[in-house]
Amino acid sequence: MSRIQHTFEQLHGRTALVSYITCGNPDLATTVQLMKTLVANGTDIIELGVPFSDPMADGPVIQSAAERALRQNVSLNDIFQVVRQFRQENQMTPVVLMGYLNPVYHMGYERFASAAAQAGVDGVLTVDCPAETIDDLHEQLRKYGLDCIFLIAPTTTDERIKLIGSKASGFVYYVSLKGVTGSSQLDTAEVSRKIDHLRQFIQVPIGVGFGIRDADSARRIGAVADAVIVGSRFVQTIAEHIGHEAEALAPVVAELRQALE
């Protein structure tokens, strides 16, 4: 059983809080501390963003974080080292790498999957690699015991949802809004209807992200989803408190965790 599957089973019906931060923002050492802060304040699964120079799905907050990391030349090997350091103290909390295919492709799928697994990564989400073309990467992820996590958008067809359902493990990430990360105007009723529809095809837990920025939106989405995924709010908090990031982040995470209880 994967760490992600085990985490969802241990929740016993509680909604998981999946927290995203960009690796290397503001620096690698601080990233390790921020991962610990996320867990200490109620995060169930960490999404660690892999910085990329052309992050087409990300809004300005996460783009800026990626730029800060890239100015320090943060690489996949650096990210694996961050995960290894985190695993020295935490062997329970799942870590998902979220990013774009280009860095993975250039490293080589098997080399990437092997290194990620050895570092203690649990799952991989490549934003720009659709289910139709992911087989080569998917094969290597499965070989090394890594969950393959997919995005599902409001516009995703039933045919593609079925395909995703046949390949997904860990959980799926339902994008609650059209647009980029950090968007607003969340329609909870529409999200609820869509999740009910997705459950016809998807056997793994369904997480919802994009547009969840406060306790109210987390509570509303948490009532219908298996996991609430928050990113831009946390990344913005980090950007606004350079030098004391962990102290600023802790109460924000705790507030959202409390909203899901």
C-alpha positions in Angstrom: 0.0 0.0 0.0 1.4 3.4 -1.0 1.8 6.2 1.6 -0.9 8.2 -0.2 -3.4 5.3 -0.1 -2.5 4.7 3.6 -3.0 8.4 4.4 -6.5 8.5 3.0 -7.5 5.3 4.7 -6.3 6.6 8.1 -8.4 9.7 7.7 -11.6 7.6 8.2 -13.8 10.0 6.2 -12.1 13.2 7.2 -11.2 15.5 4.3 -7.5 15.6 3.6 -5.6 18.9 3.4 -3.1 18.8 0.5 -0.7 21.7 0.7 1.4 23.0 -2.2 4.6 25.0 -1.9 7.3 25.7 -4.5 10.6 23.9 -3.9 13.4 26.4 -3.6 11.2 29.3 -2.7 12.7 31.2 -1.0 15.6 28.7 -0.8 16.2 25.0 -0.4 16.9 25.0 3.3 13.8 27.0 4.1 11.7 24.6 1.9 12.6 21.7 4.3 11.5 23.8 7.3 8.3 24.8 5.5 7.4 21.2 4.8 7.8 20.5 8.5 5.6 23.5 9.3 2.9 22.3 6.9 2.7 18.9 8.6 2.9 20.4 12.2 -0.2 22.4 11.4 -2.4 19.8 9.9 -1.3 19.1 6.3 -1.9 15.5 5.3 -0.1 15.4 1.9 2.5 17.8 0.6 2.7 18.9 -3.0 6.1 20.1 -3.8 6.2 22.3 -6.9 9.0 21.7 -9.4 10.0 25.2 -10.7 9.8 25.6 -14.5 10.5 28.5 -16.8 7.1 28.3 -18.6 4.5 27.4 -16.0 1.4 27.7 -18.2 -1.1 26.5 -15.6 0.1 28.7 -12.8 -1.0 32.2 -11.9 1.3 35.1 -11.0 1.8 34.1 -7.4 3.2 30.6 -8.2 5.0 31.9 -11.3 6.9 34.4 -9.1 7.8 31.7 -6.7 9.2 29.5 -9.5 11.2 32.4 -10.8 12.8 32.9 -7.4 13.7 29.3 -7.3 15.1 29.2 -10.8 17.3 32.2 -10.1 19.0 29.8 -7.7 19.3 27.1 -10.4 17.1 24.7 -8.4 17.2 21.3 -10.2 15.4 18.0 -9.9 18.4 16.7 -8.0 18.1 19.6 -5.5 14.5 18.7 -5.0 15.3 15.1 -4.4 17.8 16.2 -1.7 15.1 18.3 -0.1 12.8 15.3 0.1 15.6 13.2 1.5 16.2 15.8 4.3 12.5 15.9 5.1 12.4 12.1 5.2 15.1 12.0 7.9 12.4 13.2 10.4 9.2 12.3 8.6 8.5 8.9 7.0 4.7 9.1 7.1 3.6 12.2 5.2 3.2 11.7 1.5 5.1 14.0 -0.9 3.9 14.6 -4.4 6.0 16.3 -7.0 3.9 18.6 -9.2 5.3 20.2 -12.3 5.8 20.1 -16.0 7.1 17.3 -18.2 10.2 19.0 -19.7 12.6 18.6 -16.7 11.4 15.0 -16.3 11.9 14.2 -20.0 15.4 15.7 -20.0 16.4 13.6 -17.0 15.0 10.5 -18.5 11.8 8.8 -17.2 13.5 5.8 -15.6 16.3 7.8 -14.0 13.7 10.3 -12.7 11.4 7.6 -11.3 14.2 5.7 -9.7 15.7 8.8 -8.1 12.4 10.1 -6.9 11.5 6.8 -5.3 14.9 6.6 -3.6 14.5 10.1 -2.2 11.1 9.3 -0.7 8.7 10.8 -3.2 5.3 9.1 -3.3 3.6 10.5 -6.4 4.1 12.6 -9.5 1.7 15.0 -11.2 2.9 16.4 -14.6 0.5 19.2 -15.5 1.1 19.1 -19.3 1.3 15.4 -19.9 -2.2 14.1 -20.8 -3.4 10.6 -20.1 -3.2 9.7 -23.8 0.6 10.2 -24.0 1.8 9.4 -20.5 2.3 5.6 -21.0 6.1 5.7 -21.1 6.4 7.8 -17.9 3.5 5.9 -16.3 5.3 2.6 -16.8 8.4 3.9 -15.0 6.4 5.4 -12.1 4.6 2.1 -11.6 7.9 0.2 -11.8 9.3 2.2 -8.9 6.1 2.3 -6.8 5.1 5.9 -7.4 1.5 7.1 -7.8 0.6 8.7 -11.0 -1.7 11.7 -10.3 -3.8 13.4 -13.0 -5.6 16.7 -13.4 -9.2 16.7 -14.5 -10.7 20.0 -15.7 -14.3 21.1 -15.9 -14.1 20.6 -19.7 -12.6 17.1 -19.6 -14.7 14.7 -21.6 -16.1 11.5 -20.2 -13.9 9.5 -22.6 -10.8 11.1 -21.2 -12.1 10.8 -17.6 -12.5 7.0 -18.2 -9.0 6.8 -19.5 -7.7 8.7 -16.4 -9.7 6.4 -14.2 -7.9 3.4 -15.7 -4.4 4.9 -15.0 -4.7 7.1 -11.9 -3.4 6.0 -8.5 -3.1 7.9 -5.2 -5.8 10.5 -6.0 -6.9 12.8 -8.9 -6.8 16.5 -8.8 -10.0 18.1 -10.0 -9.5 21.7 -11.2 -12.5 23.6 -9.8 -12.1 26.6 -12.1 -11.2 27.3 -15.7 -8.0 29.4 -15.7 -4.8 29.4 -13.7 -3.9 28.7 -10.1 -5.0 31.4 -7.7 -8.3 32.1 -9.6 -11.4 33.0 -7.7 -15.2 32.7 -8.1 -15.7 29.2 -6.8 -19.1 27.5 -7.5 -19.5 24.9 -4.8 -22.7 23.5 -6.2 -21.2 23.0 -9.6 -18.1 21.3 -8.0 -20.3 19.0 -6.1 -22.2 18.0 -9.2 -19.0 17.4 -11.1 -17.5 15.2 -8.3 -20.7 13.1 -8.2 -20.2 12.6 -12.0 -16.5 11.8 -11.7 -17.2 9.1 -9.1 -18.8 7.0 -11.8 -15.4 6.6 -13.4 -12.8 7.4 -10.8 -12.0 4.8 -8.0 -9.3 6.8 -6.2 -10.0 9.8 -3.9 -10.8 13.1 -5.6 -9.1 16.2 -4.5 -10.2 19.7 -5.5 -7.9 22.7 -6.0 -7.7 26.1 -7.7 -9.7 28.9 -6.0 -9.5 27.6 -2.4 -8.0 30.5 -0.4 -9.7 30.7 3.0 -11.6 28.8 5.7 -15.0 29.3 4.1 -14.0 28.0 0.6 -12.1 25.1 2.2 -15.1 24.2 4.4 -17.5 24.3 1.4 -15.3 22.2 -0.8 -14.3 19.9 2.0 -17.9 18.9 2.4 -18.0 17.3 -1.0 -14.4 16.3 -1.9 -12.0 13.8 -0.4 -9.2 16.3 -0.3 -8.9 20.1 -0.5 -5.8 21.3 -2.3 -4.4 24.7 -1.4 -1.4 26.4 -3.1 -1.5 30.0 -4.0 -2.6 31.1 -0.5 0.4 29.4 1.0 2.9 30.6 -1.6 1.6 34.2 -1.3 2.0 34.0 2.5 5.6 32.9 2.1 6.3 35.7 -0.4 4.9 38.3 2.0 7.0 37.2 4.9 10.5 36.5 3.6 12.8 35.9 6.6 10.1 34.5 8.9 8.1 32.3 6.5 7.4 29.4 8.8 6.0 31.6 11.5 3.6 33.3 9.1 2.6 30.1 7.3 1.7 28.1 10.4 -1.5 29.9 11.4 -2.7 30.0 7.8 -2.4 26.2 7.4 -3.9 25.6 10.9 -7.0 27.8 10.0 -7.7 25.8 6.9 -7.1 22.5 8.7 -9.6 23.5 11.3 -12.2 24.4 8.7 -12.1 20.8 7.5 -12.8 19.3 10.8 
